[in-house]
Amino acid sequence: MKNTVILIKKDITFFILPLLFLVGVYLTSFHSYVLFHSIIELVSILIFYSVFILAWNARKYTDNNYLLFIGIAYLFIGSIDLIHTLAYKGMGVFVGFGANLPTQLWIAARYLQGFTLFIAPFTIGKRRYNLNILLILYTVITVFLFASIFLWKIFPDCYIDGVGLTSFKKISEYVISFILLISAVLLVLKRESFDKNVLRLLVASIILTIGAELAFTFYIGVYDLSNMIGHYFKIIAAFFIYLALVQTGFEKPFSLLFRSLNQKQVQITELNDILKLLNKILRHDILNNLTIIEGNIKMYVDSKGKEGSYQDALLVAERSKHLVDQMRNLETAVSLGKSLKPYKVRETINGVIKDFSNIKFTINGNGIILADEAFVSVIENIIRNAKIHGQTGKIDIKIYQEDNFVKISISDYGKGIPDKIKKKLFTEGFKYGETGHTGLGLYIVKKTVERYGGEIWVKDNKPKGTIFIIQIKKAKNQELR
């Protein structure tokens, strides 16, 4: 109870202080709007720079590309905002430019911010980009924007004294608002990559930025009320960025910076278990098989070539070869760092069934999934399972799309699988009946499908047999190549 009271007091204090700050800044506007504007902008710039410092220093410890991307971008957005603040009417730094200059700088910064937030979601889950190249790219863009305003003077006018905002400025605010809206939608679509609270703060920040942009379409004078409201939205949006990235990053690092690190730790633990399994197979199953081969070869020599010993040795050798193949498939199934790419399901299945000439296949439908070369072993294992354990002579395969997934239904007409073992079917090392070998085949299938972000389950076929259903994410249009 005591800890709860302390936590509530801390949270109240945390929000009261910013509220008091906003009230204090508002009071400064009665003395000088330029002072009000300078404080609002400088605090926003300080937050943008803090985001950059956080992202840059965290680059070695996180693979959160979104954080790194916007962190680097905000260094340059903040820098343009700094010049905008110094150029503001009444500051007296850039003499002879009037109110058009700070308005041009504002639009330049907002376009840069809008496109940054639009592009950033596309970096999530991708390979780490070269940060030095990104720094150079933003430097070039920023220098170009400054040159277009100060040197070449080709940047469109945004404010005309005595008239107010130009059409270009108003239209730009609406365009930027639309870009930001799309950015928020893209961020929500990538919500699995963020802590829930962090995602809410980021989306709220974008929405408030949209509010600021819309407020800046109404003022006539640079000291008008709508201008003040827009700046309030901007500082609150920046504060939410602070909460999401700076405060969360330092006070709750595992919810953001090391979120992916925790996920990697789980995968490493799983890999250790797999390595133990591989080691057990090497030490036990294959060693036993080699011992049998050795004994049978000796018997073959001693008996001067009796056919039975030779056949036994050949059978065990084939079993050992199958074990090695299964180990290779298992290694592929749990490999880390390999990117998924589009695979045509029907084309892959057609390649696999060539090795099962004694089974009659029918295939209907098609689909394109995100997978890798291990998908071949998924199909092979299920068909081999149906042939050896189910002893089927016919398999029907249906491929169809459902929402964001492709489903693959593989139906055989063999012996079927008893209900009592269905739940154990995909368990490591589970064997059933005289045809059971290593108990790895379906375990490998499950691990591979899960790595694709999919699922696999089994049910009875009618009148007899088994149906394996695989559900894997379908490739989006932009991912096809």
C-alpha positions in Angstrom: 0.0 0.0 0.0 2.8 2.3 1.0 4.6 1.6 -2.3 1.4 2.3 -4.3 1.0 5.7 -2.6 4.6 6.6 -3.4 4.1 5.5 -7.0 0.9 7.6 -7.4 2.7 10.6 -5.8 5.6 10.2 -8.3 3.3 10.0 -11.3 1.2 13.0 -10.2 4.4 15.0 -9.6 5.7 13.9 -13.0 2.7 15.4 -14.8 2.1 18.4 -12.5 5.6 19.8 -13.2 5.1 19.9 -17.0 1.7 21.4 -16.5 3.2 24.1 -14.3 5.8 24.7 -16.9 3.2 25.2 -19.6 1.3 27.6 -17.4 4.5 29.5 -16.6 5.4 29.7 -20.3 1.9 31.0 -21.1 2.3 33.8 -18.6 5.5 34.8 -20.3 3.5 35.5 -23.5 1.8 38.5 -21.7 5.3 40.0 -21.4 6.7 38.9 -24.7 5.4 36.5 -27.3 8.9 36.1 -28.6 10.0 34.9 -25.2 7.1 32.4 -25.1 8.0 31.2 -28.6 11.7 30.9 -27.7 11.1 28.8 -24.6 8.7 26.5 -26.3 11.0 25.9 -29.3 14.2 25.5 -27.3 12.7 22.9 -24.9 11.4 21.0 -28.0 14.8 21.2 -29.6 16.4 20.0 -26.3 14.1 17.0 -26.3 14.9 16.2 -30.0 18.6 16.4 -29.2 18.1 14.1 -26.2 16.3 11.6 -28.4 19.4 11.6 -30.7 21.8 11.2 -27.8 19.8 8.2 -26.5 19.5 6.5 -29.9 23.1 7.1 -30.8 24.5 5.7 -27.5 22.1 2.8 -27.6 23.1 1.7 -31.2 25.4 -1.1 -30.0 22.8 -2.6 -27.7 19.6 -2.6 -29.7 18.4 -3.6 -33.1 15.3 -1.3 -32.9 15.8 0.4 -36.2 12.8 2.7 -35.6 14.4 4.3 -32.6 17.8 4.7 -34.4 16.2 6.1 -37.5 14.1 8.8 -35.8 16.9 9.5 -33.3 19.3 10.4 -36.0 16.7 12.4 -38.0 15.7 14.4 -34.9 19.2 15.8 -34.6 18.7 17.5 -38.0 15.0 18.4 -37.4 16.0 20.0 -34.2 18.8 21.9 -35.9 16.5 23.4 -38.5 14.1 24.3 -35.6 16.9 26.0 -33.9 17.6 28.3 -36.8 13.8 28.8 -37.1 13.8 30.0 -33.5 16.7 32.4 -34.0 15.0 33.7 -37.2 11.7 34.3 -35.5 10.2 37.8 -35.9 11.5 40.0 -33.1 14.6 38.0 -32.3 16.8 40.3 -34.3 19.3 37.7 -35.4 18.5 37.6 -39.2 17.9 41.3 -40.0 15.9 42.1 -43.1 14.3 38.7 -43.7 10.9 39.3 -42.0 8.4 36.6 -40.9 8.7 34.6 -44.2 12.1 33.1 -43.2 11.1 31.4 -39.9 7.9 30.1 -41.6 10.0 28.6 -44.5 12.3 27.0 -42.0 9.3 25.7 -40.0 7.8 24.0 -43.2 11.2 22.6 -44.1 11.6 21.0 -40.7 8.1 19.6 -40.7 8.4 18.0 -44.1 11.6 16.4 -42.9 9.9 15.2 -39.7 6.8 14.0 -41.6 8.8 11.9 -44.1 11.0 10.6 -41.4 8.1 9.3 -39.4 6.6 7.9 -42.6 9.7 6.0 -43.6 10.7 4.8 -40.0 8.1 2.0 -39.7 9.5 0.4 -42.8 12.9 -0.1 -41.1 11.4 -2.3 -38.3 12.5 -5.9 -38.6 14.9 -5.2 -41.5 18.7 -5.6 -41.5 20.7 -2.8 -39.8 21.4 0.0 -42.2 24.7 1.9 -42.3 24.3 4.7 -39.7 27.2 6.7 -41.2 25.4 6.7 -44.6 22.2 7.8 -42.9 24.0 10.7 -41.1 25.5 11.8 -44.4 22.1 11.5 -46.2 20.4 13.7 -43.6 23.3 16.2 -43.6 23.0 16.5 -47.4 19.2 17.0 -47.1 19.6 19.6 -44.4 22.3 21.5 -46.2 20.1 21.5 -49.4 17.1 22.9 -47.4 19.3 25.6 -45.9 20.8 26.5 -49.3 17.4 26.6 -51.0 16.2 29.1 -48.4 19.3 31.3 -47.7 21.5 30.9 -50.8 19.5 30.0 -53.9 16.2 31.5 -52.5 14.2 28.9 -54.4 12.1 27.7 -51.5 8.5 28.9 -51.9 7.3 31.8 -49.9 5.3 30.8 -46.8 4.3 34.1 -45.3 3.7 37.6 -46.7 3.7 40.5 -44.3 0.3 42.2 -44.2 -1.4 39.3 -46.0 -0.6 36.2 -44.0 0.1 32.6 -44.9 0.6 31.7 -48.6 -1.3 28.9 -50.3 1.9 26.9 -50.4 2.2 27.1 -46.6 -1.4 26.1 -46.0 -1.4 23.2 -48.5 1.9 22.0 -47.1 0.5 21.8 -43.6 -2.4 19.6 -44.9 0.1 17.4 -46.9 2.3 17.0 -43.8 -0.7 16.2 -41.7 -1.7 13.5 -44.1 1.8 12.0 -44.2 1.8 12.0 -40.4 -1.6 10.3 -40.3 -0.3 7.5 -42.6 2.8 7.3 -40.3 0.6 6.6 -37.3 -1.3 3.9 -39.1 2.0 2.2 -40.2 3.3 2.4 -36.6 0.1 0.7 -35.3 0.5 -2.1 -38.0 4.0 -2.7 -36.5 2.7 -2.7 -32.9 4.3 -6.1 -32.1 7.7 -4.5 -32.2 6.9 -2.1 -29.3 5.9 -2.1 -25.7 2.2 -1.2 -25.5 2.7 2.0 -23.5 5.5 3.1 -25.7 3.4 2.6 -28.8 0.5 4.7 -27.4 2.9 7.5 -26.6 4.5 7.5 -30.0 1.0 7.5 -31.8 -0.2 10.2 -29.4 2.8 12.3 -30.3 2.2 12.0 -34.0 -1.5 12.9 -33.5 -0.6 16.0 -31.5 1.9 16.9 -34.2 -1.0 16.7 -36.7 -3.0 19.0 -34.4 -0.1 21.5 -34.4 0.1 21.5 -38.2 -3.6 22.1 -38.6 -3.5 25.0 -36.0 -0.7 26.6 -38.0 -3.0 26.9 -41.1 -5.3 29.6 -39.4 -3.1 32.4 -38.1 -2.6 35.7 -40.0 -0.1 37.3 -37.6 2.8 35.3 -36.2 1.7 36.3 -32.7 -1.9 35.0 -33.1 -3.8 32.6 -30.8 -3.8 29.7 -33.3 0.0 30.1 -33.5 0.2 29.8 -29.7 -2.0 26.7 -29.7 0.1 25.1 -32.4 3.2 25.6 -30.4 1.5 24.1 -27.3 0.6 21.0 -29.4 4.2 20.8 -30.5 5.7 20.9 -27.0 3.3 18.3 -25.7 4.0 16.1 -28.7 7.7 16.5 -28.0 7.1 15.6 -24.3 5.4 12.4 -25.4 8.4 11.6 -27.5 10.5 12.2 -24.4 8.3 9.8 -22.4 8.4 7.2 -25.0 12.0 7.2 -25.9 14.1 9.2 -23.4 12.4 8.5 -20.1 11.4 5.0 -21.0 14.8 4.2 -22.5 16.7 5.2 -19.3 14.2 4.3 -16.6 12.7 1.2 -18.2 15.3 0.0 -20.7 13.9 -3.5 -21.0 10.6 -2.1 -22.3 12.3 -0.5 -25.3 16.0 -0.6 -25.9 16.5 -4.2 -24.7 13.2 -5.6 -25.8 14.7 -7.3 -28.8 17.7 -8.4 -26.6 15.3 -10.3 -24.4 13.8 -11.9 -27.4 17.3 -12.9 -28.6 18.0 -14.4 -25.1 14.9 -16.6 -25.4 16.1 -17.8 -28.8 19.6 -18.4 -27.5 18.2 -20.6 -24.7 16.2 -22.5 -27.3 19.3 -22.9 -29.4 21.2 -24.3 -26.4 18.5 -26.9 -26.0 18.7 -27.8 -29.7 22.5 -28.1 -29.4 22.1 -30.5 -26.5 19.6 -32.5 -28.7 22.1 -32.6 -31.6 24.9 -33.7 -29.3 22.7 -36.5 -27.9 21.9 -37.7 -31.4 25.6 -37.7 -32.3 26.6 -39.5 -29.1 23.8 -42.0 -28.9 21.8 -42.7 -32.1 24.5 -42.4 -34.7 27.2 -44.0 -32.5 24.8 -47.0 -31.9 24.2 -47.2 -35.7 27.9 -47.2 -36.5 28.4 -49.9 -33.9 25.7 -52.0 -35.6 27.3 -51.4 -39.0 30.7 -52.4 -37.7 29.3 -55.6 -36.1 27.4 -56.6 -39.2 30.4 -56.0 -41.5 32.5 -58.2 -39.2 29.8 -60.9 -39.4 29.7 -60.4 -43.2 33.4 -61.0 -43.4 33.4 -63.9 -40.9 30.5 -65.6 -42.7 32.1 -65.0 -46.0 29.4 -62.8 -47.3 26.0 -63.9 -46.1 23.3 -61.6 -47.6 21.5 -60.9 -44.3 24.4 -59.2 -42.6 25.1 -57.1 -45.6 21.4 -56.0 -45.8 21.3 -55.1 -42.1 24.5 -53.0 -42.4 23.1 -51.2 -45.4 19.8 -50.5 -43.7 21.5 -49.0 -40.6 23.8 -47.0 -42.8 20.7 -45.5 -44.6 19.2 -44.8 -41.2 22.4 -42.9 -40.1 22.3 -40.9 -43.3 18.6 -40.0 -42.6 19.7 -38.9 -39.1 22.3 -36.6 -40.5 19.8 -35.1 -42.9 17.4 -34.6 -40.0 20.1 -32.8 -38.0 20.8 -30.6 -40.9 17.1 -29.7 -41.2 16.9 -29.1 -37.5 19.9 -26.7 -37.7 18.2 -24.8 -40.5 14.9 -24.7 -38.7 16.3 -22.8 -35.7 18.9 -20.7 -37.6 19.0 -17.0 -36.6 19.5 -13.9 -38.7 18.2 -15.3 -42.0 15.7 -13.0 -43.7 12.5 -14.6 -45.1 11.6 -14.1 -48.7 8.6 -14.9 -50.9 8.2 -18.6 -51.8 5.6 -20.0 -54.2 3.9 -22.8 -52.3 2.7 -24.8 -55.3 6.1 -24.6 -57.0 7.9 -25.8 -53.9 5.5 -28.7 -53.4 5.8 -29.8 -57.0 9.5 -30.0 -56.5 9.2 -32.1 -53.4 6.6 -34.7 -54.7 8.9 -35.8 -57.5 10.7 -37.9 -54.9 7.5 -39.8 -54.0 6.5 -41.4 -57.3 4.6 -44.2 -55.6 2.0 -41.8 -54.2 -0.8 -40.2 -56.2 -1.0 -36.5 -55.6 -3.7 -33.9 -56.3 -2.9 -30.2 -55.8 -5.4 -27.3 -55.8 -4.8 -23.6 -55.3 -1.7 -21.5 -54.9 -0.2 -18.9 -52.6 3.0 -17.0 -51.9 4.4 -17.2 -48.3 7.3 -15.6 -46.4 9.7 -18.5 -45.8 13.2 -19.8 -46.5 14.9 -23.0 -47.8 13.7 -24.9 -44.7 10.2 -24.9 -46.1 11.1 -27.7 -48.4 11.9 -29.9 -45.4 8.5 -29.0 -43.9 6.7 -30.5 -46.9 9.1 -33.4 -47.2 8.7 -34.4 -43.6 4.9 -34.4 -43.7 4.7 -36.4 -46.9 7.3 -38.9 -45.7 5.4 -39.2 -42.4 2.2 -40.0 -44.4 4.0 -42.5 -46.5 6.0 -44.4 -43.8 3.8 -44.1 -40.8 0.4 -43.7 -42.4 1.2 -46.0 -45.3 -1.0 -43.9 -47.7 -1.0 -44.2 -51.4 -2.8 -41.0 -52.0 -2.4 -37.4 -50.8 -4.6 -34.3 -51.5 -3.1 -30.9 -51.1 -5.1 -27.7 -51.0 -3.6 -24.2 -50.9 -5.8 -21.2 -50.0 -5.6 -17.7 -48.6 -7.3 -16.6 -45.4 -6.8 -13.0 -44.1 -3.1 -12.4 -44.0 -2.1 -16.1 -44.1 -1.7 -18.9 -46.6 -3.1 -22.2 -45.4 -1.8 -25.5 -46.7 -3.9 -28.6 -46.1 -2.2 -31.9 -46.6 -4.7 -34.8 -46.5 -3.7 -38.5 -46.6 -5.8 -41.7 -46.6 -3.6 -43.9 -44.4 -3.9 -45.4 -41.0 -4.6 -42.1 -39.2 -3.2 -40.9 -35.9 -4.8 -42.0 -32.5 -6.3 -39.1 -30.5 -4.1 -40.0 -27.5 -0.9 -39.1 -29.3 -2.0 -36.0 -31.3 -0.9 -33.6 -28.6 2.5 -35.2 -28.4 3.0 -35.4 -32.1 5.2 -32.3 -32.4 7.2 -33.0 -29.2 10.9 -33.4 -29.5 11.9 -37.1 -29.5 8.3 -38.5 -29.5 8.1 -41.8 -31.3 5.1 -44.0 -31.9 4.8 -47.6 -33.3 7.3 -49.8 -35.1 7.9 -47.2 -37.8 9.1 -44.5 -35.3 12.7 -43.4 -35.9 14.2 -40.3 -34.2 11.1 -38.4 -33.2 12.6 -35.4 -34.9 10.7 -35.0 -38.2 7.5 -33.3 -37.0 9.4 -31.5 -34.2 11.5 -29.9 -37.0 8.4 -29.0 -38.9 6.9 -27.3 -35.9 10.0 -25.3 -35.2 10.4 -24.2 -38.8 6.7 -23.1 -39.1 6.9 -21.2 -35.8 10.0 -19.4 -37.0 7.9 -18.1 -40.0 5.4 -16.7 -37.5 2.9 -19.5 -38.4 1.2 -22.5 -36.9 0.7 -26.2 -37.6 -2.0 -28.6 -36.4 -3.4 -32.0 -37.2 -6.9 -33.4 -37.4 -8.6 -36.6 -38.7 -9.5 -37.1 -42.3 -12.8 -38.7 -43.3 -13.3 -41.6 -43.7 -9.8 -42.4 -42.6 -6.4 -40.8 -42.6 -4.9 -37.6 -41.3 -4.9 -33.9 -42.3 -2.0 -31.6 -41.5 -2.8 -27.9 -41.8 0.0 -25.3 -42.0 -0.7 -21.6 -41.7 2.1 -19.2 -42.7 2.1 -15.4 -43.3 1.5 -14.5 -46.9 4.0 -12.3 -48.8 2.8 -8.7 -49.4 2.9 -7.3 -52.9 5.8 -5.1 -52.2 7.8 -8.1 -50.9 7.5 -10.0 -54.2 10.6 -9.9 -56.4 
